[in-house]
Amino acid sequence: MKQKINVLTFFSMTITITLTLFLLFGCGGGGGSAATMCTSGDDIHTPIEVKLVHGTLLVVSTVVNGSINLNMLVDTGSSRTQVPAGIFGNSDGDVYISSLCFENGVCFNNFLAWSTDSAFTQPKVGYFNGIIGVDLLKNFDFTFDYKNEMIYFYDTLDNGSSSLWTIPIHYETDRPFTNISLEGMPQGTNLLDTGAAFTRITSLMLDSLNQKPDVLFKSINFNISGSEMVEYLPLNDYCAGMACPEEIIVQIGSWPAVGGSFFREFLTVFKFSEDVVKLDPYYDRSHITDIGIQRTGLQINIYDAGDIIYVNEGSFAWEGGLREGYEIISANGIPIDSLGYFGIYDLLADTNINEYQFLVVTTDGDTEEITVSIPS
């Protein structure tokens, strides 16, 4: 009996050692900087669901290091994958990630991520918990389906399409760039940035155009390096390569980029294996609607959903009485802590809701109920 137990123990140890060696060497092991893809469960042809924040930002559910659930932004404008220092420590430094897995079982294993404290790396539910950068994304050809809110880990346009545009990309600072033009005038190379909610142009680029569109709304724009006040306006004749949507909303900022308001017009494939982006236009554009701030004029703090940081003058939120500096306690009876940043903007963008009841604390310290009405 003792001999039998020893045999079983030896067999169990052998299996354990074999699996460990597979994980360490078969999956890139040892904590190197280069990620190696491993799959379990479903294969790479099983898509994953994506949450569209502001109708343009691709946020996916991940499990990191086997037990940490993070909602991460898919960001081709970031050269590095980033995680919240509030969870992983070592702020503004590298941390070792043993696994980052998606709901379809596809995992990245054994790589270094950048640990930081930013608007996009917060350690709380209902906010951006991290960034999946090009260092990981380049391991696949990704299809971003904005209309159906899905991401595929392969090129779904491989068989071609009569309306397909293909634009070349090159890399600067390990990020993808391509040539753009405005009203037929070349504007040089711009970053291809799925992590930017809106396509960005500079004020100098705008001043060079014949069209002078009216400003739709304003906001404080947050990015990794800080924030700036920006304006948004509709623009025609914006082209990346030969892909030219009829009209997109652009943000006037300090640096240019091809952002989400451009990509959502297309079934978008980042074919990293061939250094191209494929764009197949959506002829049914019913998924493109006004986002929460555009619809109501109300901007919520990306760090704290209870904090109103800007209200567009003359907007529905302004006319209702909301002001910068007010603290939201609840919206339509839902505590703001339950909504979070994602939830409050989902609520504000919901076209089935035409009246909002806000319970707020004013800058004078008074608690008030404020109604914001939006005409049908």
C-alpha positions as CSV (number, residue, x, y, z in Angstrom):
1,M,0.0,0.0,0.0
2,K,2.9,2.4,0.9
3,Q,4.6,1.6,-2.4
4,K,1.3,2.4,-4.3
5,I,1.0,5.7,-2.5
6,N,4.6,6.6,-3.3
7,V,3.9,5.8,-7.0
8,L,0.8,8.0,-7.0
9,T,2.7,10.8,-5.3
10,F,5.6,10.6,-7.8
11,F,3.1,10.6,-10.7
12,S,1.3,13.7,-9.3
13,M,4.6,15.5,-8.8
14,T,5.6,14.6,-12.4
15,I,2.4,16.1,-13.8
16,T,2.8,19.3,-11.7
17,I,6.4,19.8,-12.9
18,T,5.4,19.2,-16.5
19,L,2.6,21.8,-16.3
20,T,4.9,24.3,-14.6
21,L,7.6,23.8,-17.3
22,F,4.9,24.2,-20.0
23,L,3.7,27.5,-18.5
24,L,7.2,28.8,-18.0
25,F,8.7,27.8,-21.3
26,G,5.7,27.0,-23.6
27,C,4.2,30.4,-22.7
28,G,7.2,32.6,-22.9
29,G,8.0,32.2,-19.2
30,G,10.3,33.9,-16.8
31,G,8.8,37.4,-16.7
32,G,10.4,38.7,-19.9
33,S,9.2,41.9,-21.6
34,A,7.8,40.2,-24.7
35,A,4.3,38.7,-24.2
36,T,3.6,35.2,-25.5
37,M,0.0,34.3,-26.4
38,C,-1.6,31.2,-24.9
39,T,-5.1,30.0,-25.3
40,S,-7.5,28.0,-23.1
41,G,-11.1,27.1,-23.5
42,D,-12.5,28.6,-26.8
43,D,-10.1,29.4,-29.6
44,I,-9.2,32.8,-31.1
45,H,-12.2,32.8,-33.5
46,T,-14.6,33.3,-30.6
47,P,-15.3,37.0,-30.3
48,I,-15.5,39.0,-27.0
49,E,-18.1,41.5,-26.1
50,V,-17.0,45.1,-25.7
51,K,-18.5,48.0,-23.8
52,L,-18.5,51.3,-25.8
53,V,-17.8,54.2,-23.5
54,H,-18.9,57.5,-25.1
55,G,-20.0,55.4,-28.1
56,T,-16.4,55.2,-29.3
57,L,-14.0,53.8,-26.6
58,L,-13.5,50.0,-26.6
59,V,-13.5,48.6,-23.0
60,V,-13.1,44.9,-22.4
61,S,-13.4,42.7,-19.3
62,T,-10.2,41.0,-18.3
63,V,-8.9,38.8,-15.5
64,V,-5.3,39.6,-14.5
65,N,-3.0,37.2,-12.6
66,G,-5.9,34.8,-12.2
67,S,-8.1,36.7,-9.9
68,I,-8.1,40.5,-10.5
69,N,-11.0,41.7,-12.7
70,L,-10.2,44.8,-14.7
71,N,-12.2,46.8,-17.3
72,M,-9.4,47.8,-19.7
73,L,-9.4,50.3,-22.6
74,V,-8.2,48.9,-25.9
75,D,-5.8,51.6,-27.0
76,T,-3.7,51.5,-30.2
77,G,-2.4,54.9,-29.2
78,S,-0.5,53.5,-26.2
79,S,2.8,51.7,-26.8
80,R,2.6,50.0,-23.4
81,T,-0.1,48.1,-21.5
82,Q,-0.9,49.9,-18.2
83,V,-2.4,48.7,-14.9
84,P,-3.5,50.6,-11.7
85,A,-0.7,51.3,-9.2
86,G,-3.5,51.2,-6.6
87,I,-3.6,47.4,-7.1
88,F,-0.2,46.4,-8.4
89,G,2.0,48.9,-6.6
90,N,5.4,50.2,-7.9
91,S,3.8,53.5,-9.2
92,D,5.4,54.7,-12.5
93,G,7.4,51.5,-12.9
94,D,7.2,48.0,-14.4
95,V,5.3,45.2,-12.8
96,Y,5.3,41.6,-13.8
97,I,2.0,40.2,-15.1
98,S,1.7,36.4,-15.2
99,S,-1.5,36.4,-17.2
100,L,-4.1,38.7,-18.7
101,C,-7.1,36.8,-20.0
102,F,-10.3,37.6,-21.9
103,E,-13.7,36.1,-21.6
104,N,-13.1,33.8,-24.6
105,G,-10.1,32.1,-22.9
106,V,-7.4,33.9,-24.9
107,C,-4.6,35.0,-22.6
108,F,-1.3,37.0,-22.7
109,N,1.2,35.6,-20.3
110,N,4.5,36.6,-18.7
111,F,5.1,40.2,-19.6
112,L,5.8,43.6,-18.0
113,A,3.2,46.2,-17.8
114,W,3.5,49.8,-16.7
115,S,2.0,50.5,-13.3
116,T,0.6,54.0,-12.9
117,D,-2.0,56.2,-11.3
118,S,-4.0,58.0,-14.1
119,A,-7.5,58.6,-15.4
120,F,-7.3,55.3,-17.2
121,T,-5.8,53.2,-14.5
122,Q,-8.1,53.5,-11.5
123,P,-8.6,50.6,-9.1
124,K,-12.4,50.8,-8.7
125,V,-15.5,49.4,-10.4
126,G,-17.3,51.5,-13.0
127,Y,-14.1,53.3,-14.2
128,F,-11.2,52.7,-16.5
129,N,-9.0,50.1,-14.8
130,G,-6.2,49.9,-17.3
131,I,-5.0,50.1,-20.9
132,I,-4.2,47.3,-23.3
133,G,-1.5,48.8,-25.5
134,V,0.2,47.9,-28.8
135,D,2.8,45.8,-27.0
136,L,0.1,43.2,-26.6
137,L,-2.3,44.0,-29.4
138,K,0.3,43.5,-32.1
139,N,0.3,39.8,-31.4
140,F,-3.1,39.5,-33.3
141,D,-4.9,40.9,-36.2
142,F,-7.9,42.6,-34.4
143,T,-11.3,43.3,-35.8
144,F,-13.2,46.1,-33.9
145,D,-17.0,45.9,-34.6
146,Y,-18.3,49.1,-33.2
147,K,-21.9,48.5,-34.5
148,N,-22.3,45.1,-32.8
149,E,-20.0,45.9,-29.9
150,M,-17.7,42.9,-30.5
151,I,-13.9,42.3,-30.9
152,Y,-12.5,39.5,-33.0
153,F,-8.9,38.2,-32.6
154,Y,-8.5,37.8,-36.4
155,D,-9.2,39.6,-39.6
156,T,-12.9,39.1,-40.4
157,L,-12.4,41.0,-43.7
158,D,-9.9,38.5,-45.0
159,N,-12.2,37.6,-47.9
160,G,-12.4,41.2,-49.1
161,S,-15.3,43.6,-49.6
162,S,-16.3,45.7,-52.6
163,S,-16.3,48.8,-50.4
164,L,-13.1,48.1,-48.4
165,W,-10.4,50.6,-47.9
166,T,-6.9,49.6,-46.9
167,I,-4.5,52.1,-45.4
168,P,-0.8,51.5,-44.6
169,I,0.6,52.1,-41.2
170,H,4.1,52.7,-39.9
171,Y,5.4,53.0,-36.4
172,E,6.7,56.0,-34.5
173,T,7.6,55.5,-30.8
174,D,6.2,51.9,-31.2
175,R,2.7,53.3,-32.1
176,P,0.8,53.1,-35.5
177,F,0.6,56.2,-37.7
178,T,-0.8,56.9,-41.1
179,N,-1.2,59.8,-43.5
180,I,-4.3,62.0,-43.3
181,S,-5.7,64.8,-45.4
182,L,-8.3,67.6,-44.8
183,E,-10.2,69.1,-47.8
184,G,-7.7,67.3,-50.0
185,M,-4.7,68.9,-48.4
186,P,-2.1,66.5,-46.8
187,Q,-1.7,66.9,-43.1
188,G,1.2,64.5,-42.5
189,T,1.2,61.4,-40.4
190,N,-1.3,61.1,-37.5
191,L,-1.5,58.6,-34.7
192,L,-4.1,55.8,-35.1
193,D,-5.6,56.0,-31.6
194,T,-8.6,53.9,-30.6
195,G,-7.9,55.2,-27.0
196,A,-9.1,58.7,-28.1
197,A,-12.9,59.1,-28.0
198,F,-12.8,61.6,-30.8
199,T,-10.6,62.3,-33.8
200,R,-8.4,65.2,-33.0
201,I,-7.1,68.1,-35.1
202,T,-5.1,71.2,-34.0
203,S,-6.3,74.8,-34.2
204,L,-3.7,75.4,-36.9
205,M,-5.2,72.6,-39.0
206,L,-8.7,74.0,-38.5
207,D,-7.6,77.6,-39.5
208,S,-6.3,76.2,-42.8
209,L,-9.7,74.9,-43.8
210,N,-12.4,76.6,-45.9
211,Q,-15.2,75.1,-43.8
212,K,-15.9,77.0,-40.5
213,P,-18.4,74.8,-38.6
214,D,-20.1,75.8,-35.4
215,V,-18.9,74.4,-32.1
216,L,-21.2,71.6,-30.9
217,F,-20.0,71.5,-27.2
218,K,-16.9,71.8,-25.1
219,S,-15.2,69.6,-22.4
220,I,-12.1,69.1,-20.3
221,N,-10.2,66.4,-22.1
222,F,-8.1,64.0,-20.0
223,N,-5.1,62.1,-21.2
224,I,-2.2,60.3,-19.7
225,S,-0.1,63.5,-19.4
226,G,-2.9,65.8,-18.0
227,S,-5.9,67.7,-19.2
228,E,-7.0,70.6,-21.5
229,M,-10.2,72.4,-22.5
230,V,-11.3,71.4,-26.0
231,E,-14.0,72.2,-28.5
232,Y,-15.9,69.7,-30.7
233,L,-17.3,70.4,-34.1
234,P,-18.5,68.5,-37.2
235,L,-16.1,68.2,-40.1
236,N,-16.3,67.1,-43.7
237,D,-13.5,65.9,-46.0
238,Y,-11.4,64.3,-43.3
239,C,-9.5,61.3,-44.8
240,A,-7.2,58.7,-43.5
241,G,-5.6,57.3,-46.7
242,M,-8.6,57.0,-49.1
243,A,-11.1,56.4,-46.3
244,C,-13.3,59.6,-46.0
245,P,-16.5,59.5,-43.9
246,E,-19.2,61.9,-45.0
247,E,-18.9,63.7,-41.7
248,I,-17.3,63.1,-38.3
249,I,-17.1,65.0,-35.0
250,V,-13.6,66.2,-34.3
251,Q,-11.9,67.6,-31.2
252,I,-9.7,70.6,-31.4
253,G,-6.7,69.9,-29.2
254,S,-3.0,70.3,-28.8
255,W,-2.1,67.2,-30.9
256,P,-3.7,65.4,-33.8
257,A,-4.9,61.8,-34.0
258,V,-7.3,59.5,-35.8
259,G,-9.8,58.6,-33.0
260,G,-12.9,56.7,-32.2
261,S,-15.3,59.1,-33.9
262,F,-13.6,58.1,-37.2
263,F,-13.2,54.4,-36.5
264,R,-16.9,53.9,-35.4
265,E,-17.9,54.7,-39.0
266,F,-16.3,51.4,-40.1
267,L,-15.9,47.8,-39.3
268,T,-12.2,48.3,-38.5
269,V,-9.4,45.7,-38.8
270,F,-5.9,46.4,-37.4
271,K,-4.0,43.9,-39.4
272,F,-0.7,44.2,-37.5
273,S,0.8,41.2,-39.3
274,E,0.8,43.2,-42.6
275,D,1.0,46.8,-41.2
276,V,-2.3,47.9,-42.6
277,V,-5.7,49.0,-41.3
278,K,-8.8,47.8,-43.2
279,L,-12.0,49.9,-43.1
280,D,-15.4,48.6,-44.3
281,P,-18.0,51.4,-44.0
282,Y,-21.2,50.8,-42.0
283,Y,-24.0,51.9,-44.3
284,D,-26.5,51.6,-41.4
285,R,-25.2,54.2,-39.0
286,S,-28.0,53.7,-36.3
287,H,-25.3,52.9,-33.7
288,I,-23.9,56.5,-34.0
289,T,-25.8,58.7,-31.6
290,D,-25.1,61.7,-29.4
291,I,-23.0,60.8,-26.3
292,G,-24.0,61.9,-22.8
293,I,-22.1,65.1,-22.7
294,Q,-23.2,66.1,-26.2
295,R,-26.8,65.3,-25.4
296,T,-27.1,67.0,-22.0
297,G,-24.1,69.4,-21.9
298,L,-22.9,67.8,-18.6
299,Q,-19.4,66.6,-18.0
300,I,-18.6,64.3,-15.1
301,N,-15.1,63.9,-13.5
302,I,-13.4,60.8,-15.0
303,Y,-11.9,60.2,-11.5
304,D,-15.1,60.7,-9.5
305,A,-18.5,60.4,-11.0
306,G,-20.1,62.5,-8.3
307,D,-18.1,65.5,-9.3
308,I,-19.5,67.9,-12.0
309,I,-16.4,69.5,-13.6
310,Y,-18.0,71.3,-16.5
311,V,-21.5,72.4,-17.8
312,N,-21.9,73.7,-21.3
313,E,-23.6,77.1,-21.1
314,G,-27.0,77.1,-22.7
315,S,-27.2,73.2,-22.6
316,F,-30.1,71.3,-21.1
317,A,-28.0,70.6,-18.0
318,W,-27.3,74.3,-17.7
319,E,-30.9,75.3,-18.2
320,G,-32.0,72.8,-15.6
321,G,-29.6,74.5,-13.0
322,L,-26.6,72.1,-12.8
323,R,-23.3,73.9,-12.3
324,E,-19.6,73.1,-12.1
325,G,-18.6,72.1,-8.7
326,Y,-21.9,70.5,-7.7
327,E,-21.7,67.1,-6.2
328,I,-24.1,64.4,-7.4
329,I,-25.6,62.2,-4.8
330,S,-28.0,60.3,-7.1
331,A,-29.4,60.4,-10.6
332,N,-32.9,59.2,-11.3
333,G,-32.9,57.7,-7.8
334,I,-29.7,55.6,-8.4
335,P,-26.8,56.4,-6.0
336,I,-23.9,57.8,-7.9
337,D,-21.5,55.3,-6.3
338,S,-23.6,52.5,-7.9
339,L,-23.4,54.1,-11.3
340,G,-19.8,55.1,-11.4
341,Y,-18.3,56.9,-14.4
342,F,-19.5,54.3,-17.0
343,G,-23.0,54.1,-15.5
344,I,-23.8,57.8,-15.3
345,Y,-22.8,58.4,-19.0
346,D,-24.8,55.3,-20.0
347,L,-27.8,57.0,-18.3
348,L,-27.2,60.4,-19.9
349,A,-26.9,58.9,-23.4
350,D,-30.1,56.8,-23.1
351,T,-32.5,58.3,-25.7
352,N,-35.4,56.6,-23.9
353,I,-34.9,59.0,-21.0
354,N,-36.1,62.6,-21.5
355,E,-36.1,63.7,-17.9
356,Y,-33.4,63.4,-15.2
357,Q,-33.8,64.0,-11.5
358,F,-30.5,64.9,-9.8
359,L,-30.0,65.1,-6.1
360,V,-27.0,67.3,-5.6
361,V,-24.9,69.2,-3.1
362,T,-24.3,72.7,-4.4
363,T,-21.1,74.7,-4.0
364,D,-22.8,76.5,-1.0
365,G,-23.3,73.2,0.7
366,D,-27.1,73.0,0.2
367,T,-28.8,69.8,-0.9
368,E,-31.1,70.3,-3.9
369,E,-33.2,68.4,-6.3
370,I,-32.6,69.5,-9.9
371,T,-34.6,68.4,-13.0
372,V,-33.0,68.3,-16.4
373,S,-35.5,67.9,-19.3
374,I,-34.6,67.0,-22.8
375,P,-37.2,67.5,-25.6
376,S,-38.3,64.4,-27.4
